[in-house]
Amino acid sequence: MTPLVQPEQIEQAILLIRGQRVMLDRDLAVLYGVETKNFNRAVNRNLDRFPADLMIQLTAALACGRTTPNPPANGSNASRNGWRTVGF
């Protein structure tokens, strides 16, 4: 029986940011087969199931390297589609 998600797919989604291995919310949503906004809603509904240090919100400078070629003009950490980038 083959796994639903190939290990290589997971390995490619893991980023190294400031010495920490992280996966972005959008990459996790793809692995779970849901939209990013629905993934984040599910996480927010179940915050008590996650350790406090499990999630980080990336700064604009860190998010820009992954989500946009240039920092957002308004100084926010929003990505091109208006959603923030969250690492797990």
VMD Tcl script that draws the C-alpha trace (Angstrom):
set ca {
  {0.00 0.00 0.00}
  {1.44 3.38 -1.00}
  {1.09 6.34 1.36}
  {-1.30 9.11 0.38}
  {1.45 11.70 0.71}
  {4.94 10.89 -0.47}
  {7.73 11.64 2.05}
  {9.49 13.74 -0.60}
  {6.46 16.02 -0.79}
  {6.71 16.69 2.93}
  {10.47 17.14 2.84}
  {10.18 19.72 0.04}
  {7.65 21.73 2.07}
  {9.91 22.04 5.13}
  {11.75 25.35 5.25}
  {14.67 26.35 7.44}
  {14.01 29.77 8.98}
  {16.44 31.07 11.56}
  {17.59 27.57 12.36}
  {14.07 26.22 12.85}
  {12.36 23.75 10.55}
  {8.91 25.07 9.65}
  {6.05 24.35 7.27}
  {3.78 27.10 6.04}
  {0.07 26.94 6.54}
  {-0.54 26.77 2.81}
  {1.79 23.77 2.43}
  {0.07 21.95 5.28}
  {-3.31 22.74 3.76}
  {-2.19 21.13 0.49}
  {-1.07 18.03 2.36}
  {-4.45 17.80 4.08}
  {-6.31 18.56 0.85}
  {-8.09 21.68 2.09}
  {-7.96 25.39 1.35}
  {-5.53 27.42 3.46}
  {-8.32 29.53 4.97}
  {-10.19 26.38 6.05}
  {-7.01 24.89 7.50}
  {-6.41 28.07 9.54}
  {-10.04 28.12 10.70}
  {-9.72 24.54 11.92}
  {-6.51 25.39 13.77}
  {-8.11 28.44 15.37}
  {-11.11 26.38 16.48}
  {-8.77 23.88 18.14}
  {-6.03 26.06 19.62}
  {-6.17 24.15 22.90}
  {-4.86 21.05 21.07}
  {-1.61 22.74 20.00}
  {1.39 23.68 22.15}
  {1.77 27.45 22.49}
  {5.17 27.43 20.76}
  {4.03 25.37 17.78}
  {2.87 28.26 15.59}
  {4.64 31.45 14.65}
  {3.52 34.35 12.52}
  {6.26 35.33 10.11}
  {7.38 38.92 9.86}
  {7.05 40.66 6.53}
  {10.79 40.32 5.92}
  {10.76 36.55 6.44}
  {7.48 36.01 4.61}
  {8.61 37.99 1.58}
  {11.25 35.45 0.70}
  {8.57 32.79 0.42}
  {5.36 34.53 -0.56}
  {6.13 37.74 -2.44}
  {9.06 39.10 -4.44}
  {8.79 42.50 -2.69}
  {7.65 43.48 0.80}
  {4.00 44.56 0.95}
  {3.76 48.33 0.47}
  {1.68 48.86 3.60}
  {4.29 47.20 5.86}
  {1.96 44.35 6.80}
  {2.87 40.69 6.66}
  {0.14 39.91 4.13}
  {0.97 37.76 1.17}
  {0.00 38.55 -2.40}
  {-3.51 37.15 -1.97}
  {-4.15 39.10 1.23}
  {-3.72 36.19 3.66}
  {-0.99 36.21 6.26}
  {1.70 33.57 6.21}
  {1.82 31.33 9.25}
  {4.52 28.78 9.98}
  {4.03 25.61 12.00}
}
mol new
graphics top color blue
foreach p $ca { graphics top sphere $p radius 0.5 }
foreach p [lrange $ca 0 end-1] q [lrange $ca 1 end] { graphics top cylinder $p $q radius 0.2 }
display resetview
